[in-house]
Amino acid sequence: MTFDPPVTCPVCEEVLELDRDLEDHLIGKHTQREVARYVVSQQERAEIEPVGEAATPNYSSH
Ligand SMILES: [Zn+2]
């Protein structure tokens, strides 16, 4: 049994119809610039949010 959850466009947050492809939506509804801008904003966000364990306190026994 195949169940496809509805796909949400990450660019405009529109829920796509079940028979619609995200790729078709991006090509049909968005310009290359819009998609590029989204990708860049995702990368910027990834740089702001710390990834890893930078906040882990590093106590040494005293
Ligand atoms: Zn969209």
N, CA, C, O and the ligand as a Tripos MOL2 file, in Angstrom:
@<TRIPOS>MOLECULE
protein
  249   247    63     0     0
PROTEIN
NO_CHARGES

@<TRIPOS>ATOM
      1 N           0.8590   -1.1900    0.0000 N.3       1 MET1
      2 CA          0.0000    0.0000    0.0000 C.3       1 MET1
      3 C           0.8930    1.2370    0.0000 C.2       1 MET1
      4 O           1.8210    1.3660    0.7980 O.2       1 MET1
      5 N           0.5890    2.1080   -0.8910 N.am      2 THR2
      6 CA          1.4140    3.3010   -1.0080 C.3       2 THR2
      7 C           0.6540    4.4990   -0.4630 C.2       2 THR2
      8 O          -0.4890    4.7590   -0.8380 O.2       2 THR2
      9 N           1.3000    5.2010    0.4070 N.am      3 PHE3
     10 CA          0.6930    6.4230    0.9320 C.3       3 PHE3
     11 C           1.6760    7.5600    0.7390 C.2       3 PHE3
     12 O           2.7670    7.5670    1.3100 O.2       3 PHE3
     13 N           1.2730    8.5100   -0.0670 N.am      4 ASP4
     14 CA          2.1240    9.6690   -0.2840 C.3       4 ASP4
     15 C           1.5950   10.8300    0.5360 C.2       4 ASP4
     16 O           0.4960   11.3180    0.2740 O.2       4 ASP4
     17 N           2.3410   11.2730    1.5040 N.am      5 PRO5
     18 CA          1.9130   12.4580    2.2550 C.3       5 PRO5
     19 C           1.9480   13.6690    1.3370 C.2       5 PRO5
     20 O           2.7340   13.7060    0.3910 O.2       5 PRO5
     21 N           1.1030   14.6610    1.6070 N.am      6 PRO6
     22 CA          1.1140   15.8600    0.7710 C.3       6 PRO6
     23 C           2.4710   16.5450    0.8310 C.2       6 PRO6
     24 O           3.1020   16.6450    1.8840 O.2       6 PRO6
     25 N           2.8920   17.0080   -0.3290 N.am      7 VAL7
     26 CA          4.1850   17.6780   -0.4190 C.3       7 VAL7
     27 C           3.9710   19.1730   -0.2710 C.2       7 VAL7
     28 O           3.1000   19.7470   -0.9250 O.2       7 VAL7
     29 N           4.7520   19.7950    0.5730 N.am      8 THR8
     30 CA          4.6790   21.2390    0.7450 C.3       8 THR8
     31 C           5.8760   21.8700    0.0540 C.2       8 THR8
     32 O           7.0170   21.4460    0.2380 O.2       8 THR8
     33 N           5.5910   22.8940   -0.7470 N.am      9 CYS9
     34 CA          6.6800   23.5970   -1.4070 C.3       9 CYS9
     35 C           7.4830   24.3690   -0.3650 C.2       9 CYS9
     36 O           6.9100   25.1750    0.3680 O.2       9 CYS9
     37 N           8.7750   24.1460   -0.2800 N.am     10 PRO10
     38 CA          9.5770   24.8500    0.7240 C.3      10 PRO10
     39 C           9.7470   26.3350    0.4110 C.2      10 PRO10
     40 O          10.1050   27.1170    1.2920 O.2      10 PRO10
     41 N           9.4930   26.7230   -0.8300 N.am     11 VAL11
     42 CA          9.7100   28.1190   -1.2100 C.3      11 VAL11
     43 C           8.5060   28.9760   -0.8200 C.2      11 VAL11
     44 O           8.6720   30.0240   -0.1970 O.2      11 VAL11
     45 N           7.2970   28.5410   -1.1790 N.am     12 CYS12
     46 CA          6.1140   29.3460   -0.9120 C.3      12 CYS12
     47 C           5.1980   28.6850    0.1160 C.2      12 CYS12
     48 O           4.1500   29.2340    0.4540 O.2      12 CYS12
     49 N           5.5830   27.5200    0.6100 N.am     13 GLU13
     50 CA          4.8400   26.7920    1.6390 C.3      13 GLU13
     51 C           3.4290   26.4450    1.1960 C.2      13 GLU13
     52 O           2.5170   26.3260    2.0140 O.2      13 GLU13
     53 N           3.2660   26.2880   -0.0990 N.am     14 GLU14
     54 CA          1.9720   25.8830   -0.6260 C.3      14 GLU14
     55 C           1.9180   24.3610   -0.6510 C.2      14 GLU14
     56 O           2.8790   23.7060   -1.0550 O.2      14 GLU14
     57 N           0.7910   23.8020   -0.2190 N.am     15 VAL15
     58 CA          0.6500   22.3490   -0.2380 C.3      15 VAL15
     59 C           0.2620   21.9180   -1.6510 C.2      15 VAL15
     60 O          -0.7340   22.3810   -2.2070 O.2      15 VAL15
     61 N           1.0550   21.0410   -2.2040 N.am     16 LEU16
     62 CA          0.8230   20.6190   -3.5750 C.3      16 LEU16
     63 C          -0.2560   19.5490   -3.6190 C.2      16 LEU16
     64 O          -0.4570   18.8090   -2.6570 O.2      16 LEU16
     65 N          -0.9480   19.4800   -4.7530 N.am     17 GLU17
     66 CA         -1.8990   18.3990   -4.9430 C.3      17 GLU17
     67 C          -1.1370   17.0910   -5.0700 C.2      17 GLU17
     68 O           0.0400   17.0650   -5.4280 O.2      17 GLU17
     69 N          -1.8410   16.0030   -4.7680 N.am     18 LEU18
     70 CA         -1.1650   14.7170   -4.6820 C.3      18 LEU18
     71 C          -0.5280   14.2850   -5.9890 C.2      18 LEU18
     72 O           0.4790   13.5760   -5.9910 O.2      18 LEU18
     73 N          -1.1080   14.7090   -7.0950 N.am     19 ASP19
     74 CA         -0.5500   14.2820   -8.3780 C.3      19 ASP19
     75 C           0.4620   15.2850   -8.9150 C.2      19 ASP19
     76 O           0.9090   15.1880  -10.0580 O.2      19 ASP19
     77 N           0.8080   16.2340   -8.0850 N.am     20 ARG20
     78 CA          1.7750   17.2430   -8.5230 C.3      20 ARG20
     79 C           3.1390   16.9420   -7.9440 C.2      20 ARG20
     80 O           3.2840   16.4960   -6.8060 O.2      20 ARG20
     81 N           4.0970   17.1950   -8.7430 N.am     21 ASP21
     82 CA          5.4830   16.9920   -8.3840 C.3      21 ASP21
     83 C           6.0550   18.2990   -7.8590 C.2      21 ASP21
     84 O           5.7350   19.3730   -8.3690 O.2      21 ASP21
     85 N           6.8910   18.2080   -6.8510 N.am     22 LEU22
     86 CA          7.5360   19.4310   -6.3690 C.3      22 LEU22
     87 C           8.3970   20.0420   -7.4680 C.2      22 LEU22
     88 O           8.4610   21.2610   -7.6260 O.2      22 LEU22
     89 N           9.0490   19.1740   -8.2150 N.am     23 GLU23
     90 CA          9.9120   19.6710   -9.2920 C.3      23 GLU23
     91 C           9.1010   20.4430  -10.3300 C.2      23 GLU23
     92 O           9.5040   21.5170  -10.7770 O.2      23 GLU23
     93 N           7.9350   19.8710  -10.7120 N.am     24 ASP24
     94 CA          7.0800   20.5660  -11.6740 C.3      24 ASP24
     95 C           6.6060   21.8980  -11.1100 C.2      24 ASP24
     96 O           6.5360   22.9030  -11.8180 O.2      24 ASP24
     97 N           6.2820   21.8830   -9.8250 N.am     25 HIS25
     98 CA          5.8060   23.1070   -9.1870 C.3      25 HIS25
     99 C           6.8880   24.1770   -9.2050 C.2      25 HIS25
    100 O           6.6260   25.3310   -9.5420 O.2      25 HIS25
    101 N           8.1140   23.7830   -8.8370 N.am     26 LEU26
    102 CA          9.2080   24.7520   -8.7870 C.3      26 LEU26
    103 C           9.4650   25.3510  -10.1660 C.2      26 LEU26
    104 O           9.7190   26.5470  -10.3070 O.2      26 LEU26
    105 N           9.3930   24.4910  -11.1740 N.am     27 ILE27
    106 CA          9.6540   24.9760  -12.5310 C.3      27 ILE27
    107 C           8.5040   25.8270  -13.0350 C.2      27 ILE27
    108 O           8.7170   26.8440  -13.6960 O.2      27 ILE27
    109 N           7.2730   25.4050  -12.7190 N.am     28 GLY28
    110 CA          6.1140   26.0990  -13.2480 C.3      28 GLY28
    111 C           5.7680   27.3640  -12.5050 C.2      28 GLY28
    112 O           5.3140   28.3360  -13.1080 O.2      28 GLY28
    113 N           5.9800   27.3650  -11.1860 N.am     29 LYS29
    114 CA          5.4920   28.4720  -10.3580 C.3      29 LYS29
    115 C           6.5890   29.4240   -9.9260 C.2      29 LYS29
    116 O           6.3200   30.5770   -9.5890 O.2      29 LYS29
    117 N           7.8020   28.9550   -9.9350 N.am     30 HIS30
    118 CA          8.8740   29.7940   -9.4170 C.3      30 HIS30
    119 C           9.9460   30.0030  -10.4800 C.2      30 HIS30
    120 O          10.2000   29.1490  -11.3300 O.2      30 HIS30
    121 N          10.5530   31.1620  -10.3910 N.am     31 THR31
    122 CA         11.6700   31.4340  -11.2840 C.3      31 THR31
    123 C          12.9340   30.8130  -10.6960 C.2      31 THR31
    124 O          12.9830   30.4710   -9.5150 O.2      31 THR31
    125 N          13.9280   30.6780  -11.5220 N.am     32 GLN32
    126 CA         15.2120   30.1720  -11.0290 C.3      32 GLN32
    127 C          15.7320   31.0370   -9.8990 C.2      32 GLN32
    128 O          16.3480   30.5440   -8.9530 O.2      32 GLN32
    129 N          15.4770   32.3360  -10.0060 N.am     33 ARG33
    130 CA         15.9740   33.2470   -8.9760 C.3      33 ARG33
    131 C          15.2980   32.9760   -7.6390 C.2      33 ARG33
    132 O          15.9520   33.0040   -6.5960 O.2      33 ARG33
    133 N          14.0070   32.7180   -7.6610 N.am     34 GLU34
    134 CA         13.3050   32.4330   -6.4070 C.3      34 GLU34
    135 C          13.8410   31.1750   -5.7510 C.2      34 GLU34
    136 O          14.0630   31.1330   -4.5400 O.2      34 GLU34
    137 N          14.0450   30.1570   -6.5610 N.am     35 VAL35
    138 CA         14.5640   28.8920   -6.0210 C.3      35 VAL35
    139 C          15.9780   29.1000   -5.5070 C.2      35 VAL35
    140 O          16.3380   28.5800   -4.4510 O.2      35 VAL35
    141 N          16.7790   29.8520   -6.2400 N.am     36 ALA36
    142 CA         18.1570   30.1150   -5.8240 C.3      36 ALA36
    143 C          18.1720   30.8900   -4.5160 C.2      36 ALA36
    144 O          18.9740   30.6080   -3.6260 O.2      36 ALA36
    145 N          17.2790   31.8690   -4.4050 N.am     37 ARG37
    146 CA         17.2230   32.6780   -3.1910 C.3      37 ARG37
    147 C          16.8790   31.7920   -1.9910 C.2      37 ARG37
    148 O          17.4260   31.9520   -0.9000 O.2      37 ARG37
    149 N          15.9610   30.8590   -2.2230 N.am     38 TYR38
    150 CA         15.5890   29.9550   -1.1360 C.3      38 TYR38
    151 C          16.7910   29.1200   -0.6970 C.2      38 TYR38
    152 O          17.0370   28.9570    0.4980 O.2      38 TYR38
    153 N          17.5230   28.6020   -1.6510 N.am     39 VAL39
    154 CA         18.6790   27.7660   -1.3210 C.3      39 VAL39
    155 C          19.7050   28.5720   -0.5410 C.2      39 VAL39
    156 O          20.2810   28.0850    0.4320 O.2      39 VAL39
    157 N          19.9280   29.8000   -0.9720 N.am     40 VAL40
    158 CA         20.8990   30.6580   -0.2800 C.3      40 VAL40
    159 C          20.4400   30.9500    1.1370 C.2      40 VAL40
    160 O          21.2410   30.9090    2.0710 O.2      40 VAL40
    161 N          19.1460   31.2490    1.3080 N.am     41 SER41
    162 CA         18.6420   31.5520    2.6580 C.3      41 SER41
    163 C          18.7700   30.3380    3.5550 C.2      41 SER41
    164 O          19.0330   30.4860    4.7490 O.2      41 SER41
    165 N          18.5940   29.1460    3.0180 N.am     42 GLN42
    166 CA         18.7650   27.9370    3.8240 C.3      42 GLN42
    167 C          20.2070   27.7960    4.2760 C.2      42 GLN42
    168 O          20.4700   27.4130    5.4160 O.2      42 GLN42
    169 N          21.1340   28.1030    3.3920 N.am     43 GLN43
    170 CA         22.5450   27.9880    3.7520 C.3      43 GLN43
    171 C          22.9110   29.0160    4.8020 C.2      43 GLN43
    172 O          23.6730   28.7200    5.7220 O.2      43 GLN43
    173 N          22.3670   30.2450    4.6720 N.am     44 GLU44
    174 CA         22.6550   31.2680    5.6610 C.3      44 GLU44
    175 C          22.1290   30.8520    7.0230 C.2      44 GLU44
    176 O          22.7870   31.0590    8.0420 O.2      44 GLU44
    177 N          20.9330   30.2620    7.0350 N.am     45 ARG45
    178 CA         20.3480   29.8240    8.2890 C.3      45 ARG45
    179 C          21.2120   28.7390    8.9300 C.2      45 ARG45
    180 O          21.3890   28.7070   10.1480 O.2      45 ARG45
    181 N          21.7370   27.8670    8.1030 N.am     46 ALA46
    182 CA         22.5630   26.7770    8.6170 C.3      46 ALA46
    183 C          23.8350   27.3240    9.2480 C.2      46 ALA46
    184 O          24.3760   26.7340   10.1840 O.2      46 ALA46
    185 N          24.3110   28.4540    8.7330 N.am     47 GLU47
    186 CA         25.5200   29.0410    9.3030 C.3      47 GLU47
    187 C          25.2360   29.7010   10.6430 C.2      47 GLU47
    188 O          26.0870   29.7000   11.5330 O.2      47 GLU47
    189 N          24.0310   30.2690   10.7910 N.am     48 ILE48
    190 CA         23.6880   30.9430   12.0340 C.3      48 ILE48
    191 C          23.4750   29.9300   13.1610 C.2      48 ILE48
    192 O          23.9880   30.0950   14.2670 O.2      48 ILE48
    193 N          22.7140   28.8860   12.8600 N.am     49 GLU49
    194 CA         22.4420   27.9020   13.8970 C.3      49 GLU49
    195 C          23.6610   27.0250   14.1100 C.2      49 GLU49
    196 O          24.1910   26.4450   13.1620 O.2      49 GLU49
    197 N          24.0960   26.9300   15.3350 N.am     50 PRO50
    198 CA         25.2820   26.1230   15.5950 C.3      50 PRO50
    199 C          24.9860   24.6430   15.3830 C.2      50 PRO50
    200 O          23.9940   24.1070   15.8770 O.2      50 PRO50
    201 N          25.8480   24.0220   14.6590 N.am     51 VAL51
    202 CA         25.7220   22.5910   14.4380 C.3      51 VAL51
    203 C          26.8600   21.9180   15.1830 C.2      51 VAL51
    204 O          28.0240   22.2850   15.0240 O.2      51 VAL51
    205 N          26.5200   20.9450   15.9860 N.am     52 GLY52
    206 CA         27.5630   20.2930   16.7420 C.3      52 GLY52
    207 C          27.3740   20.5390   18.2150 C.2      52 GLY52
    208 O          26.2500   20.7500   18.6700 O.2      52 GLY52
    209 N          28.4350   20.5150   18.9570 N.am     53 GLU53
    210 CA         28.3240   20.6030   20.4010 C.3      53 GLU53
    211 C          29.1720   21.7430   20.9380 C.2      53 GLU53
    212 O          29.9260   21.5810   21.8970 O.2      53 GLU53
    213 N          29.0340   22.9100   20.2940 N.am     54 ALA54
    214 CA         29.8330   24.0590   20.7140 C.3      54 ALA54
    215 C          29.4180   24.5340   22.0960 C.2      54 ALA54
    216 O          30.2220   25.1180   22.8220 O.2      54 ALA54
    217 N          28.1340   24.2800   22.4710 N.am     55 ALA55
    218 CA         27.6320   24.7750   23.7430 C.3      55 ALA55
    219 C          27.9670   23.8410   24.9020 C.2      55 ALA55
    220 O          27.6730   24.1570   26.0560 O.2      55 ALA55
    221 N          28.5590   22.7350   24.6160 N.am     56 THR56
    222 CA         28.8720   21.7900   25.6860 C.3      56 THR56
    223 C          29.9610   22.3640   26.5920 C.2      56 THR56
    224 O          31.0570   22.6730   26.1230 O.2      56 THR56
    225 N          29.6750   22.5040   27.8550 N.am     57 PRO57
    226 CA         30.7110   23.0150   28.7650 C.3      57 PRO57
    227 C          31.8690   22.0300   28.8740 C.2      57 PRO57
    228 O          31.6960   20.8110   28.8870 O.2      57 PRO57
    229 N          33.0120   22.6000   28.9480 N.am     58 ASN58
    230 CA         34.2070   21.7560   28.9470 C.3      58 ASN58
    231 C          34.9510   21.9520   30.2640 C.2      58 ASN58
    232 O          36.0330   22.5370   30.3060 O.2      58 ASN58
    233 N          34.3440   21.4470   31.3380 N.am     59 TYR59
    234 CA         34.9580   21.6060   32.6510 C.3      59 TYR59
    235 C          36.0850   20.5910   32.8340 C.2      59 TYR59
    236 O          35.9790   19.4270   32.4460 O.2      59 TYR59
    237 N          37.1320   21.0640   33.4220 N.am     60 SER60
    238 CA         38.1680   20.1230   33.8130 C.3      60 SER60
    239 C          38.1430   20.0150   35.3340 C.2      60 SER60
    240 O          37.8100   20.9870   36.0120 O.2      60 SER60
    241 N          38.4710   18.9080   35.8570 N.am     61 SER61
    242 CA         38.4530   18.7280   37.3110 C.3      61 SER61
    243 C          39.4410   19.6830   37.9620 C.2      61 SER61
    244 O          40.5770   19.8340   37.5120 O.2      61 SER61
    245 N          38.9810   20.3240   39.0320 N.am     62 HIS62
    246 CA         39.7570   21.4050   39.6050 C.3      62 HIS62
    247 C          40.3930   21.0140   40.9210 C.2      62 HIS62
    248 O          41.0870   21.8230   41.5370 O.2      62 HIS62
    249 ZN          6.0720   27.0640   -4.3850 Zn       63 ZN63
@<TRIPOS>BOND
     1     1     2 1
     2     2     3 1
     3     3     4 2
     4     3     5 am
     5     5     6 1
     6     6     7 1
     7     7     8 2
     8     7     9 am
     9     9    10 1
    10    10    11 1
    11    11    12 2
    12    11    13 am
    13    13    14 1
    14    14    15 1
    15    15    16 2
    16    15    17 am
    17    17    18 1
    18    18    19 1
    19    19    20 2
    20    19    21 am
    21    21    22 1
    22    22    23 1
    23    23    24 2
    24    23    25 am
    25    25    26 1
    26    26    27 1
    27    27    28 2
    28    27    29 am
    29    29    30 1
    30    30    31 1
    31    31    32 2
    32    31    33 am
    33    33    34 1
    34    34    35 1
    35    35    36 2
    36    35    37 am
    37    37    38 1
    38    38    39 1
    39    39    40 2
    40    39    41 am
    41    41    42 1
    42    42    43 1
    43    43    44 2
    44    43    45 am
    45    45    46 1
    46    46    47 1
    47    47    48 2
    48    47    49 am
    49    49    50 1
    50    50    51 1
    51    51    52 2
    52    51    53 am
    53    53    54 1
    54    54    55 1
    55    55    56 2
    56    55    57 am
    57    57    58 1
    58    58    59 1
    59    59    60 2
    60    59    61 am
    61    61    62 1
    62    62    63 1
    63    63    64 2
    64    63    65 am
    65    65    66 1
    66    66    67 1
    67    67    68 2
    68    67    69 am
    69    69    70 1
    70    70    71 1
    71    71    72 2
    72    71    73 am
    73    73    74 1
    74    74    75 1
    75    75    76 2
    76    75    77 am
    77    77    78 1
    78    78    79 1
    79    79    80 2
    80    79    81 am
    81    81    82 1
    82    82    83 1
    83    83    84 2
    84    83    85 am
    85    85    86 1
    86    86    87 1
    87    87    88 2
    88    87    89 am
    89    89    90 1
    90    90    91 1
    91    91    92 2
    92    91    93 am
    93    93    94 1
    94    94    95 1
    95    95    96 2
    96    95    97 am
    97    97    98 1
    98    98    99 1
    99    99   100 2
   100    99   101 am
   101   101   102 1
   102   102   103 1
   103   103   104 2
   104   103   105 am
   105   105   106 1
   106   106   107 1
   107   107   108 2
   108   107   109 am
   109   109   110 1
   110   110   111 1
   111   111   112 2
   112   111   113 am
   113   113   114 1
   114   114   115 1
   115   115   116 2
   116   115   117 am
   117   117   118 1
   118   118   119 1
   119   119   120 2
   120   119   121 am
   121   121   122 1
   122   122   123 1
   123   123   124 2
   124   123   125 am
   125   125   126 1
   126   126   127 1
   127   127   128 2
   128   127   129 am
   129   129   130 1
   130   130   131 1
   131   131   132 2
   132   131   133 am
   133   133   134 1
   134   134   135 1
   135   135   136 2
   136   135   137 am
   137   137   138 1
   138   138   139 1
   139   139   140 2
   140   139   141 am
   141   141   142 1
   142   142   143 1
   143   143   144 2
   144   143   145 am
   145   145   146 1
   146   146   147 1
   147   147   148 2
   148   147   149 am
   149   149   150 1
   150   150   151 1
   151   151   152 2
   152   151   153 am
   153   153   154 1
   154   154   155 1
   155   155   156 2
   156   155   157 am
   157   157   158 1
   158   158   159 1
   159   159   160 2
   160   159   161 am
   161   161   162 1
   162   162   163 1
   163   163   164 2
   164   163   165 am
   165   165   166 1
   166   166   167 1
   167   167   168 2
   168   167   169 am
   169   169   170 1
   170   170   171 1
   171   171   172 2
   172   171   173 am
   173   173   174 1
   174   174   175 1
   175   175   176 2
   176   175   177 am
   177   177   178 1
   178   178   179 1
   179   179   180 2
   180   179   181 am
   181   181   182 1
   182   182   183 1
   183   183   184 2
   184   183   185 am
   185   185   186 1
   186   186   187 1
   187   187   188 2
   188   187   189 am
   189   189   190 1
   190   190   191 1
   191   191   192 2
   192   191   193 am
   193   193   194 1
   194   194   195 1
   195   195   196 2
   196   195   197 am
   197   197   198 1
   198   198   199 1
   199   199   200 2
   200   199   201 am
   201   201   202 1
   202   202   203 1
   203   203   204 2
   204   203   205 am
   205   205   206 1
   206   206   207 1
   207   207   208 2
   208   207   209 am
   209   209   210 1
   210   210   211 1
   211   211   212 2
   212   211   213 am
   213   213   214 1
   214   214   215 1
   215   215   216 2
   216   215   217 am
   217   217   218 1
   218   218   219 1
   219   219   220 2
   220   219   221 am
   221   221   222 1
   222   222   223 1
   223   223   224 2
   224   223   225 am
   225   225   226 1
   226   226   227 1
   227   227   228 2
   228   227   229 am
   229   229   230 1
   230   230   231 1
   231   231   232 2
   232   231   233 am
   233   233   234 1
   234   234   235 1
   235   235   236 2
   236   235   237 am
   237   237   238 1
   238   238   239 1
   239   239   240 2
   240   239   241 am
   241   241   242 1
   242   242   243 1
   243   243   244 2
   244   243   245 am
   245   245   246 1
   246   246   247 1
   247   247   248 2
@<TRIPOS>SUBSTRUCTURE
     1 MET1         2 RESIDUE 1 A MET
     2 THR2         6 RESIDUE 1 A THR
     3 PHE3        10 RESIDUE 1 A PHE
     4 ASP4        14 RESIDUE 1 A ASP
     5 PRO5        18 RESIDUE 1 A PRO
     6 PRO6        22 RESIDUE 1 A PRO
     7 VAL7        26 RESIDUE 1 A VAL
     8 THR8        30 RESIDUE 1 A THR
     9 CYS9        34 RESIDUE 1 A CYS
    10 PRO10       38 RESIDUE 1 A PRO
    11 VAL11       42 RESIDUE 1 A VAL
    12 CYS12       46 RESIDUE 1 A CYS
    13 GLU13       50 RESIDUE 1 A GLU
    14 GLU14       54 RESIDUE 1 A GLU
    15 VAL15       58 RESIDUE 1 A VAL
    16 LEU16       62 RESIDUE 1 A LEU
    17 GLU17       66 RESIDUE 1 A GLU
    18 LEU18       70 RESIDUE 1 A LEU
    19 ASP19       74 RESIDUE 1 A ASP
    20 ARG20       78 RESIDUE 1 A ARG
    21 ASP21       82 RESIDUE 1 A ASP
    22 LEU22       86 RESIDUE 1 A LEU
    23 GLU23       90 RESIDUE 1 A GLU
    24 ASP24       94 RESIDUE 1 A ASP
    25 HIS25       98 RESIDUE 1 A HIS
    26 LEU26      102 RESIDUE 1 A LEU
    27 ILE27      106 RESIDUE 1 A ILE
    28 GLY28      110 RESIDUE 1 A GLY
    29 LYS29      114 RESIDUE 1 A LYS
    30 HIS30      118 RESIDUE 1 A HIS
    31 THR31      122 RESIDUE 1 A THR
    32 GLN32      126 RESIDUE 1 A GLN
    33 ARG33      130 RESIDUE 1 A ARG
    34 GLU34      134 RESIDUE 1 A GLU
    35 VAL35      138 RESIDUE 1 A VAL
    36 ALA36      142 RESIDUE 1 A ALA
    37 ARG37      146 RESIDUE 1 A ARG
    38 TYR38      150 RESIDUE 1 A TYR
    39 VAL39      154 RESIDUE 1 A VAL
    40 VAL40      158 RESIDUE 1 A VAL
    41 SER41      162 RESIDUE 1 A SER
    42 GLN42      166 RESIDUE 1 A GLN
    43 GLN43      170 RESIDUE 1 A GLN
    44 GLU44      174 RESIDUE 1 A GLU
    45 ARG45      178 RESIDUE 1 A ARG
    46 ALA46      182 RESIDUE 1 A ALA
    47 GLU47      186 RESIDUE 1 A GLU
    48 ILE48      190 RESIDUE 1 A ILE
    49 GLU49      194 RESIDUE 1 A GLU
    50 PRO50      198 RESIDUE 1 A PRO
    51 VAL51      202 RESIDUE 1 A VAL
    52 GLY52      206 RESIDUE 1 A GLY
    53 GLU53      210 RESIDUE 1 A GLU
    54 ALA54      214 RESIDUE 1 A ALA
    55 ALA55      218 RESIDUE 1 A ALA
    56 THR56      222 RESIDUE 1 A THR
    57 PRO57      226 RESIDUE 1 A PRO
    58 ASN58      230 RESIDUE 1 A ASN
    59 TYR59      234 RESIDUE 1 A TYR
    60 SER60      238 RESIDUE 1 A SER
    61 SER61      242 RESIDUE 1 A SER
    62 HIS62      246 RESIDUE 1 A HIS
    63 ZN63       249 GROUP 0 **** ****
